[in-house]
């Protein structure tokens, strides 16, 4: 049983390390207000 716990802790640590060093991964949760600004999509160009 203790091997499962140790394995989970190691796996969770590696996953958090990969997420934190992955670049643009935001672990802050949902954003509201000024932080939730999205750029509008460009309209399709007609030929």
N, C-alpha and C positions, 0 to 999 in steps of 0.2 A: 504494500500500500504506500509506503514511504517513497518508493521509486516513482510512482505516479505523481505524487506531489512535487518531487524534485524535478521530474521531467516537465511538468506544467510550468513551474517557476522558471526553468531555463528557457522553455519555448516562449513564454510571455516576455521575458527579458530580451530575447533576440528579436521578437516582433516589435517591441517598443523601440529598440535600438534602430531597426530598419525603418520604422515609420518616422522617427525623429530626424534621421539622417537622409531621408528620401527626397528632400527638397521642399516642394510646395504642399506639404501635408499639414493641414490645420486641425489640431486636436482640440480646438476651442469650443466646439459645439455649434448650435444654430446661431446665426447672426441676424440681428434686427436693426433697423434704423440705417445710419450712414454706413455701417459695415456691410450691409447687404446690397450694395449698389452693383448692378449688373450692367454690362455694356449691351446696348440694343444690337440685335442681329442686323447685318446689312441686308437691304432688300435685294432680291434676285435681279440680275441685269437681264434685260430683254435683248435678244439678238437683233 
